[in-house]
Amino acid sequence: MSTARTMIDRFRQRRIISRDNRAINRALAGAPTQAMRDEIAVIAQRRWIS
């Protein structure tokens, strides 16, 4: 794989991770109860494990 392609893939991956993190933060901020915030946190943690 070329160096340029590797750099593009890394940039794209960072952008996706940042977008996902912003979405999680919005969901946490908008969750009406602590139980929902806990559930969102569990789901967010699981996406990195799998």
Predicted model as a PDB file, atoms N, CA, C, CB and O in Angstrom, pLDDT in the B-factor column:
MODEL        1                                                                  
ATOM      1  N   MET A   1       0.846  -1.171   0.000  1.00 57.00           N  
ATOM      2  CA  MET A   1       0.000   0.000   0.000  1.00 57.00           C  
ATOM      3  C   MET A   1       0.894   1.238   0.000  1.00 57.00           C  
ATOM      4  CB  MET A   1      -0.964  -0.004   1.220  1.00 57.00           C  
ATOM      5  O   MET A   1       1.911   1.288   0.691  1.00 57.00           O  
ATOM      6  N   SER A   2       0.503   2.208  -0.768  1.00 78.00           N  
ATOM      7  CA  SER A   2       1.329   3.408  -0.870  1.00 78.00           C  
ATOM      8  C   SER A   2       1.230   4.248   0.397  1.00 78.00           C  
ATOM      9  CB  SER A   2       0.915   4.239  -2.085  1.00 78.00           C  
ATOM     10  O   SER A   2       0.276   4.142   1.169  1.00 78.00           O  
ATOM     11  N   THR A   3       2.231   5.074   0.583  1.00 86.00           N  
ATOM     12  CA  THR A   3       2.278   5.951   1.750  1.00 86.00           C  
ATOM     13  C   THR A   3       1.121   6.940   1.720  1.00 86.00           C  
ATOM     14  CB  THR A   3       3.619   6.700   1.812  1.00 86.00           C  
ATOM     15  O   THR A   3       0.498   7.198   2.749  1.00 86.00           O  
ATOM     16  N   ALA A   4       0.830   7.494   0.550  1.00 82.00           N  
ATOM     17  CA  ALA A   4      -0.265   8.453   0.437  1.00 82.00           C  
ATOM     18  C   ALA A   4      -1.597   7.798   0.799  1.00 82.00           C  
ATOM     19  CB  ALA A   4      -0.326   9.033  -0.987  1.00 82.00           C  
ATOM     20  O   ALA A   4      -2.423   8.397   1.488  1.00 82.00           O  
ATOM     21  N   ARG A   5      -1.797   6.581   0.339  1.00 86.00           N  
ATOM     22  CA  ARG A   5      -3.038   5.869   0.634  1.00 86.00           C  
ATOM     23  C   ARG A   5      -3.160   5.603   2.134  1.00 86.00           C  
ATOM     24  CB  ARG A   5      -3.100   4.544  -0.151  1.00 86.00           C  
ATOM     25  O   ARG A   5      -4.242   5.732   2.707  1.00 86.00           O  
ATOM     26  N   THR A   6      -2.056   5.236   2.760  1.00 92.00           N  
ATOM     27  CA  THR A   6      -2.053   4.992   4.197  1.00 92.00           C  
ATOM     28  C   THR A   6      -2.402   6.268   4.958  1.00 92.00           C  
ATOM     29  CB  THR A   6      -0.685   4.456   4.649  1.00 92.00           C  
ATOM     30  O   THR A   6      -3.168   6.230   5.921  1.00 92.00           O  
ATOM     31  N   MET A   7      -1.847   7.383   4.533  1.00 92.00           N  
ATOM     32  CA  MET A   7      -2.140   8.661   5.190  1.00 92.00           C  
ATOM     33  C   MET A   7      -3.606   9.029   5.026  1.00 92.00           C  
ATOM     34  CB  MET A   7      -1.252   9.776   4.622  1.00 92.00           C  
ATOM     35  O   MET A   7      -4.230   9.522   5.966  1.00 92.00           O  
ATOM     36  N   ILE A   8      -4.160   8.795   3.847  1.00 93.00           N  
ATOM     37  CA  ILE A   8      -5.570   9.090   3.606  1.00 93.00           C  
ATOM     38  C   ILE A   8      -6.447   8.218   4.490  1.00 93.00           C  
ATOM     39  CB  ILE A   8      -5.926   8.880   2.123  1.00 93.00           C  
ATOM     40  O   ILE A   8      -7.420   8.697   5.073  1.00 93.00           O  
ATOM     41  N   ASP A   9      -6.104   6.937   4.590  1.00 94.00           N  
ATOM     42  CA  ASP A   9      -6.878   6.027   5.430  1.00 94.00           C  
ATOM     43  C   ASP A   9      -6.821   6.443   6.900  1.00 94.00           C  
ATOM     44  CB  ASP A   9      -6.367   4.594   5.270  1.00 94.00           C  
ATOM     45  O   ASP A   9      -7.833   6.379   7.598  1.00 94.00           O  
ATOM     46  N   ARG A  10      -5.667   6.860   7.367  1.00 93.00           N  
ATOM     47  CA  ARG A  10      -5.542   7.316   8.761  1.00 93.00           C  
ATOM     48  C   ARG A  10      -6.370   8.564   9.006  1.00 93.00           C  
ATOM     49  CB  ARG A  10      -4.075   7.591   9.109  1.00 93.00           C  
ATOM     50  O   ARG A  10      -7.052   8.672  10.025  1.00 93.00           O  
ATOM     51  N   PHE A  11      -6.313   9.506   8.075  1.00 94.00           N  
ATOM     52  CA  PHE A  11      -7.089  10.733   8.201  1.00 94.00           C  
ATOM     53  C   PHE A  11      -8.584  10.421   8.227  1.00 94.00           C  
ATOM     54  CB  PHE A  11      -6.762  11.697   7.048  1.00 94.00           C  
ATOM     55  O   PHE A  11      -9.327  10.961   9.047  1.00 94.00           O  
ATOM     56  N   ARG A  12      -9.013   9.544   7.322  1.00 94.00           N  
ATOM     57  CA  ARG A  12     -10.420   9.160   7.253  1.00 94.00           C  
ATOM     58  C   ARG A  12     -10.859   8.492   8.546  1.00 94.00           C  
ATOM     59  CB  ARG A  12     -10.664   8.226   6.065  1.00 94.00           C  
ATOM     60  O   ARG A  12     -11.948   8.770   9.048  1.00 94.00           O  
ATOM     61  N   GLN A  13     -10.027   7.618   9.088  1.00 94.00           N  
ATOM     62  CA  GLN A  13     -10.365   6.927  10.337  1.00 94.00           C  
ATOM     63  C   GLN A  13     -10.473   7.910  11.499  1.00 94.00           C  
ATOM     64  CB  GLN A  13      -9.316   5.853  10.654  1.00 94.00           C  
ATOM     65  O   GLN A  13     -11.388   7.804  12.316  1.00 94.00           O  
ATOM     66  N   ARG A  14      -9.549   8.861  11.580  1.00 95.00           N  
ATOM     67  CA  ARG A  14      -9.619   9.878  12.642  1.00 95.00           C  
ATOM     68  C   ARG A  14     -10.888  10.705  12.518  1.00 95.00           C  
ATOM     69  CB  ARG A  14      -8.388  10.799  12.593  1.00 95.00           C  
ATOM     70  O   ARG A  14     -11.513  11.048  13.522  1.00 95.00           O  
ATOM     71  N   ARG A  15     -11.265  11.025  11.291  1.00 96.00           N  
ATOM     72  CA  ARG A  15     -12.472  11.813  11.061  1.00 96.00           C  
ATOM     73  C   ARG A  15     -13.711  11.041  11.499  1.00 96.00           C  
ATOM     74  CB  ARG A  15     -12.584  12.204   9.581  1.00 96.00           C  
ATOM     75  O   ARG A  15     -14.613  11.611  12.112  1.00 96.00           O  
ATOM     76  N   ILE A  16     -13.760   9.764  11.193  1.00 94.00           N  
ATOM     77  CA  ILE A  16     -14.897   8.925  11.594  1.00 94.00           C  
ATOM     78  C   ILE A  16     -14.968   8.815  13.112  1.00 94.00           C  
ATOM     79  CB  ILE A  16     -14.788   7.520  10.963  1.00 94.00           C  
ATOM     80  O   ILE A  16     -16.048   8.921  13.694  1.00 94.00           O  
ATOM     81  N   ILE A  17     -13.827   8.604  13.752  1.00 92.00           N  
ATOM     82  CA  ILE A  17     -13.792   8.502  15.217  1.00 92.00           C  
ATOM     83  C   ILE A  17     -14.261   9.807  15.851  1.00 92.00           C  
ATOM     84  CB  ILE A  17     -12.366   8.151  15.707  1.00 92.00           C  
ATOM     85  O   ILE A  17     -15.039   9.790  16.805  1.00 92.00           O  
ATOM     86  N   SER A  18     -13.791  10.938  15.325  1.00 94.00           N  
ATOM     87  CA  SER A  18     -14.211  12.232  15.861  1.00 94.00           C  
ATOM     88  C   SER A  18     -15.711  12.441  15.707  1.00 94.00           C  
ATOM     89  CB  SER A  18     -13.458  13.360  15.171  1.00 94.00           C  
ATOM     90  O   SER A  18     -16.376  12.924  16.623  1.00 94.00           O  
ATOM     91  N   ARG A  19     -16.239  12.074  14.542  1.00 96.00           N  
ATOM     92  CA  ARG A  19     -17.682  12.210  14.301  1.00 96.00           C  
ATOM     93  C   ARG A  19     -18.471  11.344  15.272  1.00 96.00           C  
ATOM     94  CB  ARG A  19     -18.030  11.829  12.848  1.00 96.00           C  
ATOM     95  O   ARG A  19     -19.471  11.791  15.833  1.00 96.00           O  
ATOM     96  N   ASP A  20     -18.025  10.105  15.473  1.00 93.00           N  
ATOM     97  CA  ASP A  20     -18.713   9.208  16.396  1.00 93.00           C  
ATOM     98  C   ASP A  20     -18.659   9.742  17.823  1.00 93.00           C  
ATOM     99  CB  ASP A  20     -18.099   7.809  16.333  1.00 93.00           C  
ATOM    100  O   ASP A  20     -19.646   9.674  18.555  1.00 93.00           O  
ATOM    101  N   ASN A  21     -17.502  10.272  18.215  1.00 93.00           N  
ATOM    102  CA  ASN A  21     -17.375  10.814  19.573  1.00 93.00           C  
ATOM    103  C   ASN A  21     -18.291  12.014  19.785  1.00 93.00           C  
ATOM    104  CB  ASN A  21     -15.925  11.215  19.852  1.00 93.00           C  
ATOM    105  O   ASN A  21     -18.870  12.169  20.861  1.00 93.00           O  
ATOM    106  N   ARG A  22     -18.429  12.866  18.764  1.00 96.00           N  
ATOM    107  CA  ARG A  22     -19.349  14.004  18.885  1.00 96.00           C  
ATOM    108  C   ARG A  22     -20.791  13.522  19.015  1.00 96.00           C  
ATOM    109  CB  ARG A  22     -19.211  14.943  17.670  1.00 96.00           C  
ATOM    110  O   ARG A  22     -21.563  14.084  19.791  1.00 96.00           O  
ATOM    111  N   ALA A  23     -21.157  12.492  18.264  1.00 96.00           N  
ATOM    112  CA  ALA A  23     -22.511  11.944  18.346  1.00 96.00           C  
ATOM    113  C   ALA A  23     -22.777  11.354  19.736  1.00 96.00           C  
ATOM    114  CB  ALA A  23     -22.721  10.867  17.259  1.00 96.00           C  
ATOM    115  O   ALA A  23     -23.861  11.528  20.292  1.00 96.00           O  
ATOM    116  N   ILE A  24     -21.802  10.671  20.278  1.00 95.00           N  
ATOM    117  CA  ILE A  24     -21.955  10.103  21.623  1.00 95.00           C  
ATOM    118  C   ILE A  24     -22.102  11.217  22.650  1.00 95.00           C  
ATOM    119  CB  ILE A  24     -20.750   9.201  21.979  1.00 95.00           C  
ATOM    120  O   ILE A  24     -22.943  11.131  23.545  1.00 95.00           O  
ATOM    121  N   ASN A  25     -21.298  12.250  22.527  1.00 96.00           N  
ATOM    122  CA  ASN A  25     -21.396  13.371  23.463  1.00 96.00           C  
ATOM    123  C   ASN A  25     -22.756  14.053  23.384  1.00 96.00           C  
ATOM    124  CB  ASN A  25     -20.292  14.386  23.189  1.00 96.00           C  
ATOM    125  O   ASN A  25     -23.318  14.437  24.409  1.00 96.00           O  
ATOM    126  N   ARG A  26     -23.291  14.207  22.167  1.00 97.00           N  
ATOM    127  CA  ARG A  26     -24.630  14.804  22.017  1.00 97.00           C  
ATOM    128  C   ARG A  26     -25.683  13.910  22.658  1.00 97.00           C  
ATOM    129  CB  ARG A  26     -24.965  15.035  20.522  1.00 97.00           C  
ATOM    130  O   ARG A  26     -26.597  14.400  23.321  1.00 97.00           O  
ATOM    131  N   ALA A  27     -25.560  12.612  22.464  1.00 97.00           N  
ATOM    132  CA  ALA A  27     -26.523  11.681  23.057  1.00 97.00           C  
ATOM    133  C   ALA A  27     -26.454  11.725  24.583  1.00 97.00           C  
ATOM    134  CB  ALA A  27     -26.264  10.247  22.557  1.00 97.00           C  
ATOM    135  O   ALA A  27     -27.482  11.713  25.259  1.00 97.00           O  
ATOM    136  N   LEU A  28     -25.248  11.777  25.112  1.00 97.00           N  
ATOM    137  CA  LEU A  28     -25.094  11.857  26.572  1.00 97.00           C  
ATOM    138  C   LEU A  28     -25.689  13.153  27.114  1.00 97.00           C  
ATOM    139  CB  LEU A  28     -23.608  11.757  26.963  1.00 97.00           C  
ATOM    140  O   LEU A  28     -26.351  13.150  28.152  1.00 97.00           O  
ATOM    141  N   ALA A  29     -25.454  14.251  26.416  1.00 97.00           N  
ATOM    142  CA  ALA A  29     -25.961  15.545  26.870  1.00 97.00           C  
ATOM    143  C   ALA A  29     -27.484  15.607  26.807  1.00 97.00           C  
ATOM    144  CB  ALA A  29     -25.362  16.667  26.031  1.00 97.00           C  
ATOM    145  O   ALA A  29     -28.116  16.286  27.617  1.00 97.00           O  
ATOM    146  N   GLY A  30     -28.066  14.904  25.852  1.00 97.00           N  
ATOM    147  CA  GLY A  30     -29.511  14.951  25.686  1.00 97.00           C  
ATOM    148  C   GLY A  30     -30.274  13.874  26.419  1.00 97.00           C  
ATOM    149  O   GLY A  30     -31.505  13.869  26.403  1.00 97.00           O  
ATOM    150  N   ALA A  31     -29.575  12.968  27.058  1.00 97.00           N  
ATOM    151  CA  ALA A  31     -30.246  11.866  27.759  1.00 97.00           C  
ATOM    152  C   ALA A  31     -30.975  12.407  28.988  1.00 97.00           C  
ATOM    153  CB  ALA A  31     -29.223  10.764  28.171  1.00 97.00           C  
ATOM    154  O   ALA A  31     -30.380  13.109  29.805  1.00 97.00           O  
ATOM    155  N   PRO A  32     -32.249  12.083  29.119  1.00 97.00           N  
ATOM    156  CA  PRO A  32     -33.029  12.666  30.215  1.00 97.00           C  
ATOM    157  C   PRO A  32     -32.766  12.042  31.592  1.00 97.00           C  
ATOM    158  CB  PRO A  32     -34.480  12.541  29.900  1.00 97.00           C  
ATOM    159  O   PRO A  32     -33.053  12.664  32.614  1.00 97.00           O  
ATOM    160  N   THR A  33     -32.229  10.830  31.624  1.00 98.00           N  
ATOM    161  CA  THR A  33     -32.012  10.176  32.919  1.00 98.00           C  
ATOM    162  C   THR A  33     -30.584   9.620  32.999  1.00 98.00           C  
ATOM    163  CB  THR A  33     -33.050   9.037  33.137  1.00 98.00           C  
ATOM    164  O   THR A  33     -29.916   9.412  31.987  1.00 98.00           O  
ATOM    165  N   GLN A  34     -30.155   9.394  34.220  1.00 98.00           N  
ATOM    166  CA  GLN A  34     -28.839   8.800  34.439  1.00 98.00           C  
ATOM    167  C   GLN A  34     -28.783   7.391  33.872  1.00 98.00           C  
ATOM    168  CB  GLN A  34     -28.498   8.784  35.930  1.00 98.00           C  
ATOM    169  O   GLN A  34     -27.745   6.964  33.368  1.00 98.00           O  
ATOM    170  N   ALA A  35     -29.888   6.672  33.951  1.00 98.00           N  
ATOM    171  CA  ALA A  35     -29.920   5.305  33.415  1.00 98.00           C  
ATOM    172  C   ALA A  35     -29.654   5.304  31.909  1.00 98.00           C  
ATOM    173  CB  ALA A  35     -31.281   4.639  33.713  1.00 98.00           C  
ATOM    174  O   ALA A  35     -28.941   4.438  31.401  1.00 98.00           O  
ATOM    175  N   MET A  36     -30.224   6.265  31.205  1.00 98.00           N  
ATOM    176  CA  MET A  36     -29.983   6.345  29.759  1.00 98.00           C  
ATOM    177  C   MET A  36     -28.529   6.718  29.480  1.00 98.00           C  
ATOM    178  CB  MET A  36     -30.933   7.375  29.104  1.00 98.00           C  
ATOM    179  O   MET A  36     -27.922   6.190  28.549  1.00 98.00           O  
ATOM    180  N   ARG A  37     -27.967   7.628  30.283  1.00 97.00           N  
ATOM    181  CA  ARG A  37     -26.554   7.996  30.102  1.00 97.00           C  
ATOM    182  C   ARG A  37     -25.650   6.789  30.338  1.00 97.00           C  
ATOM    183  CB  ARG A  37     -26.163   9.146  31.059  1.00 97.00           C  
ATOM    184  O   ARG A  37     -24.667   6.585  29.626  1.00 97.00           O  
ATOM    185  N   ASP A  38     -26.000   5.992  31.351  1.00 97.00           N  
ATOM    186  CA  ASP A  38     -25.228   4.774  31.617  1.00 97.00           C  
ATOM    187  C   ASP A  38     -25.301   3.811  30.435  1.00 97.00           C  
ATOM    188  CB  ASP A  38     -25.740   4.082  32.892  1.00 97.00           C  
ATOM    189  O   ASP A  38     -24.291   3.227  30.041  1.00 97.00           O  
ATOM    190  N   GLU A  39     -26.488   3.649  29.874  1.00 97.00           N  
ATOM    191  CA  GLU A  39     -26.667   2.744  28.738  1.00 97.00           C  
ATOM    192  C   GLU A  39     -25.880   3.231  27.519  1.00 97.00           C  
ATOM    193  CB  GLU A  39     -28.160   2.614  28.387  1.00 97.00           C  
ATOM    194  O   GLU A  39     -25.263   2.428  26.820  1.00 97.00           O  
ATOM    195  N   ILE A  40     -25.898   4.519  27.267  1.00 96.00           N  
ATOM    196  CA  ILE A  40     -25.130   5.084  26.149  1.00 96.00           C  
ATOM    197  C   ILE A  40     -23.642   4.841  26.367  1.00 96.00           C  
ATOM    198  CB  ILE A  40     -25.411   6.604  25.996  1.00 96.00           C  
ATOM    199  O   ILE A  40     -22.926   4.499  25.426  1.00 96.00           O  
ATOM    200  N   ALA A  41     -23.177   5.013  27.588  1.00 95.00           N  
ATOM    201  CA  ALA A  41     -21.764   4.789  27.889  1.00 95.00           C  
ATOM    202  C   ALA A  41     -21.371   3.331  27.652  1.00 95.00           C  
ATOM    203  CB  ALA A  41     -21.460   5.186  29.338  1.00 95.00           C  
ATOM    204  O   ALA A  41     -20.289   3.059  27.132  1.00 95.00           O  
ATOM    205  N   VAL A  42     -22.238   2.399  28.026  1.00 95.00           N  
ATOM    206  CA  VAL A  42     -21.956   0.976  27.809  1.00 95.00           C  
ATOM    207  C   VAL A  42     -21.876   0.686  26.316  1.00 95.00           C  
ATOM    208  CB  VAL A  42     -23.039   0.090  28.474  1.00 95.00           C  
ATOM    209  O   VAL A  42     -20.960   0.001  25.860  1.00 95.00           O  
ATOM    210  N   ILE A  43     -22.831   1.203  25.558  1.00 93.00           N  
ATOM    211  CA  ILE A  43     -22.826   0.982  24.111  1.00 93.00           C  
ATOM    212  C   ILE A  43     -21.577   1.586  23.480  1.00 93.00           C  
ATOM    213  CB  ILE A  43     -24.089   1.579  23.467  1.00 93.00           C  
ATOM    214  O   ILE A  43     -20.969   0.978  22.599  1.00 93.00           O  
ATOM    215  N   ALA A  44     -21.193   2.772  23.923  1.00 92.00           N  
ATOM    216  CA  ALA A  44     -19.994   3.428  23.381  1.00 92.00           C  
ATOM    217  C   ALA A  44     -18.741   2.606  23.674  1.00 92.00           C  
ATOM    218  CB  ALA A  44     -19.844   4.844  23.969  1.00 92.00           C  
ATOM    219  O   ALA A  44     -17.859   2.502  22.821  1.00 92.00           O  
ATOM    220  N   GLN A  45     -18.654   2.030  24.849  1.00 91.00           N  
ATOM    221  CA  GLN A  45     -17.499   1.204  25.182  1.00 91.00           C  
ATOM    222  C   GLN A  45     -17.459  -0.069  24.355  1.00 91.00           C  
ATOM    223  CB  GLN A  45     -17.510   0.859  26.656  1.00 91.00           C  
ATOM    224  O   GLN A  45     -16.389  -0.503  23.928  1.00 91.00           O  
ATOM    225  N   ARG A  46     -18.614  -0.664  24.128  1.00 90.00           N  
ATOM    226  CA  ARG A  46     -18.673  -1.931  23.370  1.00 90.00           C  
ATOM    227  C   ARG A  46     -18.249  -1.756  21.915  1.00 90.00           C  
ATOM    228  CB  ARG A  46     -20.086  -2.509  23.420  1.00 90.00           C  
ATOM    229  O   ARG A  46     -17.718  -2.693  21.318  1.00 90.00           O  
ATOM    230  N   ARG A  47     -18.468  -0.600  21.342  1.00 81.00           N  
ATOM    231  CA  ARG A  47     -18.121  -0.438  19.925  1.00 81.00           C  
ATOM    232  C   ARG A  47     -16.617  -0.489  19.713  1.00 81.00           C  
ATOM    233  CB  ARG A  47     -18.674   0.879  19.388  1.00 81.00           C  
ATOM    234  O   ARG A  47     -16.172  -0.807  18.610  1.00 81.00           O  
ATOM    235  N   TRP A  48     -15.818  -0.187  20.733  1.00 68.00           N  
ATOM    236  CA  TRP A  48     -14.351  -0.273  20.598  1.00 68.00           C  
ATOM    237  C   TRP A  48     -13.847  -1.686  20.821  1.00 68.00           C  
ATOM    238  CB  TRP A  48     -13.668   0.673  21.584  1.00 68.00           C  
ATOM    239  O   TRP A  48     -12.773  -2.045  20.338  1.00 68.00           O  
ATOM    240  N   ILE A  49     -14.614  -2.495  21.550  1.00 68.00           N  
ATOM    241  CA  ILE A  49     -14.188  -3.861  21.859  1.00 68.00           C  
ATOM    242  C   ILE A  49     -14.357  -4.761  20.635  1.00 68.00           C  
ATOM    243  CB  ILE A  49     -14.991  -4.424  23.055  1.00 68.00           C  
ATOM    244  O   ILE A  49     -13.478  -5.566  20.329  1.00 68.00           O  
ATOM    245  N   SER A  50     -15.478  -4.627  19.942  1.00 53.00           N  
ATOM    246  CA  SER A  50     -15.759  -5.534  18.826  1.00 53.00           C  
ATOM    247  C   SER A  50     -15.053  -5.147  17.553  1.00 53.00           C  
ATOM    248  CB  SER A  50     -17.225  -5.590  18.570  1.00 53.00           C  
ATOM    249  O   SER A  50     -15.200  -5.824  16.535  1.00 53.00           O  
TER     250      SER A  50                                                      
ENDMDL                                                                          
END                                                                             
